[in-house]
Amino acid sequence: MNKKILFLVDHKHRDLPSISLIGYHLKARGFAPTFVGVGDELAVIETFDPGFIVLPKPVYDYERLIRWKRDGRRLVVLETEGNPQDREFEMRIRIPPDLYLFWNEAMAERYRPQLPASQTTITVTGFPRSDFLHPRLARVFPDRQELMTQYGLDPARPTLTIATSAQDSHFSEDRVKQKRKRRVRSLAKTAEYLEIVANMRDLRDRTVELVTKLTKDAPHINIALKPHPHENVVFWADFIKSLNAPNVALVVGAPINHLLLISDLHVAFNVCTTTVEALLAGVPAIELQTGRSRVLYGESHLDVPTYRATSYADVAAAVEAELGSDRARRHEAPDQKAKLDVYVSTFLHVHDGRRCETSAAKIAAWIEDTAPAPRGWRVLLANPRLAALFGLVRLWARVRAVTDRTVDPDLIRQVNAPSAENARATRSVQGVVVDAEFGLFDNRMRPGDEREWMDRFARAFSPPC
């Protein structure tokens, strides 16, 4: 049996820790996991020859998915964003994976019609990243004192943390149009994308306003701001520099846990996963919401935070209650824990610090019980729909190669691996070169990045548990 498993990693600071932990547990069960950045997998597949490829979502390059199936490789989906909060959201799954691990039963039920039982095994394992918010894995990260020193903040001050999720707000109008077209192709149900972008821009501007005002109105606190992993850090680096305030720091190139470990009060954008992550970490949360929030997103996702803020006055009041001289501590209201428990059981399955271990166990058991995949052209011959899609995809690729001149063929490489030698403009943020337009900060994993995490897990689980 081929026990080689290749994990495709989307963003290394967000996704690699939990994926590495799943790999750690699989390795303990006799499997051979390896890891590669999304899009960089072809050479690795050629040399590593995995029997199983783990994807961060079911929508991926169709030609690659079909080729992998033709080559006898099983496809597994382990979602990195498995709890969509939109009022309407559904992907078009053209090529069903062999195994799909969902965060919650609601999403599993949503996609069952697209995933025939004869083709896809469905299981619910929960939210893998939640393990790092559990005391069981407390030793994996640096302590608060070390992190405060790293970010140049005074540990004697209370700290307000902000996680932005305004990634599309920085797009040019051309990029907005291009992404809108891609969403139409890949999503069966979704809110109007232009409204999503407008909402992000509104929240981004409100964040600029609240940070600017808080530096004057609450000079006794630290402020640490962490952009979304796919957001343009150049915008926020320039903004924070313009404040010239020593108590305001930019946190980049780190998992969300670093931010929450220094936090006394957390600010998130509407329905951002960091709202729940903060609450699971024992940190009260303010969520910035707009008039569009309840049009775009589900009610149950908007009612989780400790405080909901639609204005600077709302934020200032929460800051005074939590970080002011009297520290009212209203976040200890008795219904807060009950509300969080309901949300976790509904959307994150369970919070026990063992979601990665459980995911590894499910993958291992499924592999042991699964017959080797068929391979060769008979895979397509046995599935006319797949064969037809393969033909269309290859034809479309040839057409685009001739007609599509809007994108530089080297664009993705230069954006993901920027350097001064590239033709595109670059900027330096905290000593790291980033593409000036996209502003992605060290987002791609490099070969061997998982080793640091494997070493941390070995120490955290010593003796093994």
Solvent accessible surface area in square Angstrom, and as a share of the most:
residue,aa,sasa,rsa
1,M,135,0.60
2,N,60,0.31
3,K,64,0.27
4,K,79,0.33
5,I,0,0.00
6,L,0,0.00
7,F,1,0.00
8,L,2,0.01
9,V,0,0.00
10,D,35,0.18
11,H,6,0.03
12,K,21,0.09
13,H,32,0.14
14,R,28,0.10
15,D,1,0.01
16,L,3,0.01
17,P,4,0.03
18,S,6,0.04
19,I,8,0.04
20,S,0,0.00
21,L,1,0.01
22,I,0,0.00
23,G,0,0.00
24,Y,48,0.18
25,H,12,0.05
26,L,0,0.00
27,K,135,0.57
28,A,84,0.65
29,R,97,0.35
30,G,53,0.51
31,F,8,0.04
32,A,44,0.34
33,P,23,0.15
34,T,34,0.20
35,F,14,0.06
36,V,13,0.07
37,G,2,0.02
38,V,29,0.17
39,G,37,0.35
40,D,75,0.39
41,E,0,0.00
42,L,90,0.45
43,A,75,0.58
44,V,42,0.24
45,I,12,0.06
46,E,145,0.65
47,T,115,0.67
48,F,44,0.18
49,D,67,0.35
50,P,0,0.00
51,G,9,0.09
52,F,16,0.07
53,I,0,0.00
54,V,4,0.02
55,L,4,0.02
56,P,11,0.07
57,K,102,0.43
58,P,5,0.03
59,V,26,0.15
60,Y,38,0.14
61,D,66,0.34
62,Y,51,0.20
63,E,39,0.18
64,R,55,0.20
65,L,1,0.01
66,I,0,0.00
67,R,74,0.27
68,W,9,0.03
69,K,35,0.15
70,R,39,0.14
71,D,42,0.22
72,G,15,0.14
73,R,29,0.10
74,R,44,0.16
75,L,1,0.01
76,V,1,0.00
77,V,0,0.00
78,L,10,0.05
79,E,10,0.05
80,T,13,0.08
81,E,110,0.49
82,G,0,0.00
83,N,12,0.06
84,P,24,0.15
85,Q,26,0.12
86,D,26,0.13
87,R,122,0.44
88,E,100,0.45
89,F,37,0.15
90,E,28,0.13
91,M,18,0.08
92,R,80,0.29
93,I,9,0.05
94,R,90,0.33
95,I,3,0.02
96,P,13,0.08
97,P,2,0.01
98,D,14,0.07
99,L,3,0.01
100,Y,0,0.00
101,L,1,0.01
102,F,0,0.00
103,W,6,0.02
104,N,1,0.01
105,E,88,0.39
106,A,49,0.38
107,M,9,0.04
108,A,0,0.00
109,E,91,0.41
110,R,81,0.30
111,Y,3,0.01
112,R,99,0.36
113,P,115,0.72
114,Q,46,0.20
115,L,5,0.02
116,P,54,0.34
117,A,102,0.79
118,S,107,0.69
119,Q,82,0.36
120,T,5,0.03
121,T,64,0.37
122,I,35,0.18
123,T,22,0.13
124,V,25,0.14
125,T,1,0.01
126,G,1,0.01
127,F,0,0.00
128,P,8,0.05
129,R,33,0.12
130,S,2,0.01
131,D,1,0.00
132,F,16,0.06
133,L,21,0.10
134,H,48,0.22
135,P,107,0.67
136,R,54,0.20
137,L,0,0.00
138,A,71,0.55
139,R,165,0.60
140,V,5,0.03
141,F,21,0.09
142,P,30,0.19
143,D,89,0.46
144,R,77,0.28
145,Q,105,0.47
146,E,99,0.44
147,L,0,0.00
148,M,0,0.00
149,T,97,0.56
150,Q,112,0.50
151,Y,30,0.11
152,G,56,0.54
153,L,9,0.05
154,D,64,0.33
155,P,60,0.38
156,A,91,0.71
157,R,77,0.28
158,P,26,0.16
159,T,0,0.00
160,L,0,0.00
161,T,0,0.00
162,I,0,0.00
163,A,4,0.03
164,T,3,0.02
165,S,18,0.12
166,A,0,0.00
167,Q,36,0.16
168,D,3,0.02
169,S,4,0.03
170,H,35,0.16
171,F,30,0.12
172,S,56,0.36
173,E,102,0.46
174,D,92,0.48
175,R,44,0.16
176,V,3,0.02
177,K,125,0.53
178,Q,72,0.32
179,K,51,0.22
180,R,98,0.36
181,K,133,0.56
182,R,119,0.43
183,R,39,0.14
184,V,95,0.54
185,R,139,0.51
186,S,27,0.18
187,L,15,0.07
188,A,44,0.34
189,K,106,0.45
190,T,44,0.25
191,A,20,0.16
192,E,77,0.35
193,Y,7,0.03
194,L,84,0.42
195,E,72,0.32
196,I,14,0.07
197,V,4,0.02
198,A,30,0.23
199,N,2,0.01
200,M,27,0.12
201,R,67,0.24
202,D,41,0.21
203,L,2,0.01
204,R,40,0.15
205,D,75,0.39
206,R,63,0.23
207,T,0,0.00
208,V,41,0.23
209,E,70,0.31
210,L,4,0.02
211,V,0,0.00
212,T,42,0.24
213,K,82,0.35
214,L,2,0.01
215,T,27,0.15
216,K,152,0.64
217,D,95,0.49
218,A,6,0.05
219,P,79,0.50
220,H,83,0.37
221,I,0,0.00
222,N,0,0.00
223,I,0,0.00
224,A,0,0.00
225,L,1,0.00
226,K,17,0.07
227,P,7,0.04
228,H,30,0.14
229,P,28,0.18
230,H,59,0.26
231,E,1,0.00
232,N,17,0.09
233,V,5,0.03
234,V,12,0.07
235,F,70,0.29
236,W,0,0.00
237,A,22,0.17
238,D,59,0.31
239,F,24,0.10
240,I,20,0.10
241,K,164,0.70
242,S,83,0.54
243,L,37,0.18
244,N,135,0.69
245,A,21,0.16
246,P,123,0.77
247,N,17,0.09
248,V,12,0.07
249,A,11,0.08
250,L,16,0.08
251,V,0,0.00
252,V,18,0.10
253,G,33,0.32
254,A,4,0.03
255,P,11,0.07
256,I,27,0.14
257,N,12,0.06
258,H,17,0.07
259,L,0,0.00
260,L,9,0.05
261,L,74,0.37
262,I,0,0.00
263,S,10,0.07
264,D,33,0.17
265,L,0,0.00
266,H,0,0.00
267,V,0,0.00
268,A,0,0.00
269,F,2,0.01
270,N,10,0.05
271,V,13,0.08
272,C,22,0.13
273,T,35,0.20
274,T,15,0.09
275,T,3,0.01
276,V,9,0.05
277,E,5,0.02
278,A,0,0.00
279,L,17,0.09
280,L,27,0.14
281,A,42,0.33
282,G,60,0.58
283,V,13,0.07
284,P,4,0.03
285,A,0,0.00
286,I,0,0.00
287,E,1,0.00
288,L,6,0.03
289,Q,9,0.04
290,T,13,0.07
291,G,74,0.71
292,R,81,0.30
293,S,1,0.00
294,R,80,0.29
295,V,109,0.63
296,L,6,0.03
297,Y,22,0.08
298,G,14,0.14
299,E,77,0.34
300,S,60,0.39
301,H,18,0.08
302,L,0,0.00
303,D,51,0.26
304,V,4,0.02
305,P,6,0.04
306,T,28,0.16
307,Y,31,0.12
308,R,126,0.46
309,A,1,0.01
310,T,81,0.47
311,S,54,0.35
312,Y,35,0.13
313,A,68,0.53
314,D,54,0.28
315,V,1,0.00
316,A,32,0.25
317,A,54,0.42
318,A,2,0.02
319,V,5,0.03
320,E,89,0.40
321,A,7,0.05
322,E,0,0.00
323,L,4,0.02
324,G,6,0.06
325,S,118,0.76
326,D,106,0.55
327,R,80,0.29
328,A,54,0.42
329,R,81,0.30
330,R,140,0.51
331,H,32,0.14
332,E,124,0.56
333,A,44,0.34
334,P,130,0.81
335,D,89,0.46
336,Q,24,0.11
337,K,142,0.60
338,A,57,0.44
339,K,74,0.31
340,L,20,0.10
341,D,68,0.35
342,V,98,0.56
343,Y,14,0.05
344,V,13,0.07
345,S,73,0.47
346,T,62,0.36
347,F,26,0.11
348,L,5,0.03
349,H,78,0.35
350,V,56,0.32
351,H,50,0.22
352,D,45,0.23
353,G,0,0.00
354,R,94,0.34
355,R,19,0.07
356,C,0,0.00
357,E,34,0.15
358,T,34,0.20
359,S,0,0.00
360,A,0,0.00
361,A,36,0.28
362,K,88,0.37
363,I,1,0.00
364,A,9,0.07
365,A,55,0.43
366,W,30,0.11
367,I,1,0.00
368,E,89,0.40
369,D,125,0.65
370,T,30,0.18
371,A,69,0.54
372,P,125,0.78
373,A,22,0.17
374,P,72,0.45
375,R,137,0.50
376,G,31,0.29
377,W,137,0.48
378,R,147,0.54
379,V,19,0.11
380,L,8,0.04
381,L,145,0.72
382,A,88,0.68
383,N,49,0.25
384,P,100,0.63
385,R,153,0.56
386,L,12,0.06
387,A,37,0.29
388,A,60,0.47
389,L,33,0.17
390,F,8,0.03
391,G,40,0.38
392,L,114,0.57
393,V,27,0.16
394,R,79,0.29
395,L,103,0.51
396,W,147,0.52
397,A,47,0.37
398,R,143,0.52
399,V,60,0.35
400,R,110,0.40
401,A,70,0.54
402,V,107,0.62
403,T,91,0.53
404,D,46,0.24
405,R,190,0.69
406,T,109,0.64
407,V,64,0.37
408,D,74,0.38
409,P,130,0.82
410,D,61,0.32
411,L,35,0.17
412,I,126,0.64
413,R,134,0.49
414,Q,13,0.06
415,V,8,0.05
416,N,34,0.17
417,A,62,0.48
418,P,27,0.17
419,S,36,0.23
420,A,87,0.68
421,E,152,0.68
422,N,26,0.13
423,A,100,0.78
424,R,62,0.23
425,A,73,0.57
426,T,41,0.24
427,R,96,0.35
428,S,75,0.49
429,V,5,0.03
430,Q,114,0.51
431,G,71,0.69
432,V,49,0.28
433,V,62,0.36
434,V,0,0.00
435,D,1,0.01
436,A,31,0.24
437,E,77,0.35
438,F,38,0.16
439,G,0,0.00
440,L,24,0.12
441,F,20,0.08
442,D,37,0.19
443,N,7,0.04
444,R,39,0.14
445,M,11,0.05
446,R,138,0.50
447,P,132,0.83
448,G,17,0.16
449,D,40,0.21
450,E,27,0.12
451,R,163,0.60
452,E,93,0.42
453,W,22,0.08
454,M,34,0.15
455,D,79,0.41
456,R,39,0.14
457,F,0,0.00
458,A,52,0.40
459,R,152,0.56
460,A,10,0.08
461,F,8,0.03
462,S,69,0.44
463,P,116,0.73
464,P,118,0.74
465,C,96,0.57
